[in-house]
Amino acid sequence: MARGRATSNLLGQCFVYLTVLAEAPPHNGRVMYYCVCKCGNSGNFSGSRLVSRITKSCGCLRDEKRTKHGQYKSPEYTVWASMMNRCRNTNAPNYPRYGGRGITVVKHWHSFANFIADMGQRPAQHTLERIDNNGAYCPENCIWATRKTQQRNTRRNHYLTIDGVTLTLVEWAERQGIHRNTLDQRIKAGWPLELLFLPPFPQGKRPHQLGPKKPRALRPKFGPPIPQVS
């Protein structure tokens, strides 16, 4: 005889996401019911588990909570938790560079569900970047960016304006085909703008040392040098 007679009068009742439509054949001595879930799925469920609220859905509620509120193992959750930590935890090692200098997280983003709803899934090889490096973490000021793009937006970057065009040193170096360190060293050495993008000089040479070389005296394989005719 099937157990759970107290659950034999559940037709038409709703249990969280599940609505009981009909009795189903007993399973392992348990009273079973055919239910339809809020998401549209249907199946047979134990009456006692429905009454005790152990079973609340076909499984979609668990997936929904994991997606919206509990992605504690996901890359997006790790990014969100790190953002909250560096802006709000005064004991965090990097708090002085974020919360300590006034970088805040908009209240709407104190909920991970709101953060993931605004930002969406993180593309591969991307990190969270603020467009205005002095602004808050909020939907209007944040994007998913590659490491390379984010490094160009750091406060430590130096900008150079030439002919009305302002770029970082990295961007100028890439555009002109020279190494960023070479460009940085030339600026620190006080080179004029017209010489900044010259091709790298031979090792140990400087611009004033370059030019046509003076002819050397020809020297035969044996004997004294052959005098030059002017």
C-alpha positions as CSV (number, residue, x, y, z in Angstrom):
1,M,0.0,0.0,0.0
2,A,1.4,3.4,-0.9
3,R,2.6,5.6,2.0
4,G,1.6,9.3,2.4
5,R,-2.2,9.2,2.7
6,A,-2.1,12.7,4.1
7,T,-1.0,13.8,0.7
8,S,-3.8,12.2,-1.2
9,N,-5.9,15.3,-1.5
10,L,-3.5,17.7,-3.4
11,L,-5.3,18.0,-6.7
12,G,-5.3,21.6,-8.0
13,Q,-2.9,22.8,-5.3
14,C,0.2,24.8,-6.1
15,F,3.6,24.2,-4.4
16,V,5.9,27.0,-5.3
17,Y,6.5,26.4,-9.0
18,L,4.5,23.1,-9.3
19,T,0.7,22.7,-9.8
20,V,-0.8,19.3,-9.1
21,L,-3.0,18.1,-12.0
22,A,-3.6,14.4,-11.3
23,E,-2.6,11.4,-9.3
24,A,0.2,9.3,-10.7
25,P,1.1,5.6,-10.2
26,P,2.9,5.0,-6.8
27,H,6.7,4.8,-6.8
28,N,8.6,2.9,-4.2
29,G,5.6,3.0,-1.9
30,R,5.2,6.7,-2.2
31,V,2.0,8.6,-3.4
32,M,2.9,10.4,-6.6
33,Y,1.3,13.3,-8.5
34,Y,1.5,14.5,-12.0
35,C,2.4,18.2,-11.9
36,V,3.2,21.0,-14.3
37,C,5.9,23.4,-13.5
38,K,5.8,27.2,-14.0
39,C,8.5,26.9,-16.7
40,G,6.3,24.5,-18.7
41,N,7.9,21.2,-17.9
42,S,5.9,18.4,-16.3
43,G,6.5,15.2,-14.4
44,N,5.6,12.9,-11.5
45,F,6.6,14.1,-8.0
46,S,6.3,12.7,-4.5
47,G,3.3,14.1,-2.6
48,S,5.2,14.2,0.7
49,R,8.1,16.1,-0.8
50,L,5.6,18.6,-2.3
51,V,3.9,19.2,1.1
52,S,7.2,19.5,2.9
53,R,8.5,22.0,0.2
54,I,11.5,19.8,-0.4
55,T,10.5,19.7,-4.1
56,K,9.6,23.2,-5.3
57,S,10.1,22.9,-9.1
58,C,11.1,20.6,-11.9
59,G,14.7,21.8,-11.2
60,C,14.4,25.1,-13.0
61,L,14.2,27.1,-9.7
62,R,17.6,25.8,-8.7
63,D,19.1,26.7,-12.0
64,E,17.5,30.1,-11.9
65,K,19.0,30.8,-8.5
66,R,22.4,29.6,-9.6
67,T,22.2,31.8,-12.7
68,K,20.9,35.0,-11.1
69,H,22.0,34.9,-7.5
70,G,24.6,32.2,-6.8
71,Q,27.3,32.0,-9.5
72,Y,29.9,31.9,-6.8
73,K,32.2,29.7,-9.0
74,S,31.6,31.7,-12.2
75,P,34.2,34.2,-13.6
76,E,31.5,37.0,-13.4
77,Y,31.0,36.4,-9.7
78,T,34.7,36.4,-9.0
79,V,35.0,39.8,-10.8
80,W,32.0,41.2,-8.9
81,A,33.3,40.0,-5.5
82,S,36.8,41.4,-6.2
83,M,35.2,44.8,-7.2
84,M,33.2,44.9,-4.0
85,N,36.2,43.9,-1.9
86,R,38.6,46.5,-3.2
87,C,36.1,49.3,-3.0
88,R,34.4,48.5,0.4
89,N,36.8,46.4,2.5
90,T,39.3,48.7,4.2
91,N,41.5,45.7,5.0
92,A,41.8,44.7,1.3
93,P,45.4,45.1,0.1
94,N,44.4,47.2,-2.9
95,Y,41.7,49.3,-1.0
96,P,44.0,52.4,-1.0
97,R,44.0,52.5,-4.8
98,Y,40.2,52.1,-5.0
99,G,37.9,52.7,-2.1
100,G,40.7,54.6,-0.4
101,R,40.7,57.2,-3.1
102,G,37.0,57.5,-3.5
103,I,36.2,54.8,-6.1
104,T,32.7,53.5,-5.2
105,V,30.3,50.8,-6.4
106,V,26.8,52.1,-7.3
107,K,24.3,50.8,-4.8
108,H,22.4,49.0,-7.6
109,W,25.4,46.8,-8.1
110,H,25.7,45.7,-4.4
111,S,23.5,42.8,-5.7
112,F,25.3,40.4,-8.0
113,A,22.0,39.7,-9.8
114,N,21.8,43.3,-10.9
115,F,25.5,43.4,-11.8
116,I,25.2,40.3,-14.1
117,A,21.9,41.6,-15.6
118,D,23.6,44.9,-16.6
119,M,27.0,43.5,-17.7
120,G,26.1,40.1,-19.1
121,Q,28.5,37.2,-19.4
122,R,32.2,38.1,-19.5
123,P,33.8,37.4,-22.9
124,A,36.9,35.2,-22.8
125,Q,40.1,37.0,-22.0
126,H,38.3,40.1,-20.8
127,T,38.2,42.0,-17.5
128,L,36.0,44.6,-16.0
129,E,37.2,48.2,-16.9
130,R,36.0,51.6,-15.9
131,I,35.9,54.0,-18.9
132,D,36.7,56.9,-16.6
133,N,39.5,55.6,-14.4
134,N,38.5,58.1,-11.7
135,G,34.8,57.3,-11.8
136,A,32.6,54.8,-10.0
137,Y,31.7,51.2,-10.9
138,C,28.3,51.6,-12.5
139,P,26.6,50.5,-15.8
140,E,27.4,53.7,-17.5
141,N,31.1,53.6,-16.7
142,C,32.0,49.9,-17.1
143,I,32.7,47.6,-20.0
144,W,34.3,44.2,-20.5
145,A,37.7,44.9,-22.0
146,T,40.9,43.0,-22.9
147,R,43.9,43.3,-20.7
148,K,45.7,45.3,-23.4
149,T,42.9,47.8,-23.6
150,Q,42.6,48.0,-19.8
151,Q,46.4,48.6,-19.4
152,R,46.1,51.6,-21.7
153,N,43.5,53.1,-19.4
154,T,45.5,52.9,-16.2
155,R,46.4,56.0,-14.2
156,R,50.1,55.3,-14.8
157,N,49.8,55.8,-18.5
158,H,51.5,58.8,-20.1
159,Y,49.8,60.7,-23.0
160,L,51.5,62.5,-25.8
161,T,49.8,65.1,-28.1
162,I,51.2,65.7,-31.5
163,D,49.5,67.7,-34.2
164,G,46.3,67.7,-32.1
165,V,46.2,63.9,-31.7
166,T,46.5,62.6,-28.2
167,L,47.5,58.9,-27.6
168,T,49.2,56.9,-25.0
169,L,52.9,56.2,-25.5
170,V,52.1,52.6,-26.2
171,E,49.7,53.6,-29.0
172,W,52.2,56.1,-30.5
173,A,54.9,53.4,-30.4
174,E,52.6,50.9,-32.2
175,R,51.6,53.5,-34.7
176,Q,55.2,54.5,-35.5
177,G,56.7,51.0,-35.3
178,I,59.1,51.6,-32.5
179,H,59.4,50.1,-29.0
180,R,57.5,51.8,-26.2
181,N,60.6,51.8,-24.0
182,T,62.6,53.5,-26.7
183,L,60.0,56.3,-27.0
184,D,59.8,56.7,-23.3
185,Q,63.5,57.0,-22.9
186,R,63.7,59.6,-25.7
187,I,61.0,61.7,-24.1
188,K,62.8,61.6,-20.7
189,A,66.0,62.5,-22.4
190,G,64.3,65.7,-23.8
191,W,64.4,64.7,-27.5
192,P,62.5,67.2,-29.7
193,L,59.3,65.9,-31.3
194,E,60.7,65.8,-34.8
195,L,63.3,63.1,-33.7
196,L,61.1,61.0,-31.4
197,F,60.0,58.5,-34.1
198,L,63.3,58.1,-35.9
199,P,64.3,54.4,-36.3
200,P,66.5,53.1,-33.5
201,F,70.1,54.2,-33.8
202,P,73.0,51.8,-33.8
203,Q,74.0,50.9,-30.3
204,G,75.9,53.6,-28.5
205,K,75.1,56.3,-31.2
206,R,73.1,59.5,-30.9
207,P,71.6,61.7,-33.6
208,H,74.6,64.1,-33.6
209,Q,76.9,61.2,-34.1
210,L,75.2,60.0,-37.3
211,G,76.1,61.2,-40.7
212,P,78.4,60.3,-43.6
213,K,81.5,58.5,-42.4
214,K,84.9,59.8,-43.2
215,P,86.8,57.6,-45.7
216,R,89.4,55.5,-44.2
217,A,92.9,55.2,-45.7
218,L,93.1,52.1,-47.8
219,R,95.5,49.6,-46.4
220,P,97.0,46.9,-48.6
221,K,97.3,43.4,-47.3
222,F,101.1,44.1,-46.7
223,G,102.9,47.3,-46.5
224,P,102.0,50.9,-45.5
225,P,98.6,52.6,-46.1
226,I,97.9,53.8,-49.6
227,P,97.5,57.6,-49.5
228,Q,94.0,59.0,-50.5
229,V,93.8,61.3,-53.6
230,S,91.5,64.3,-53.0
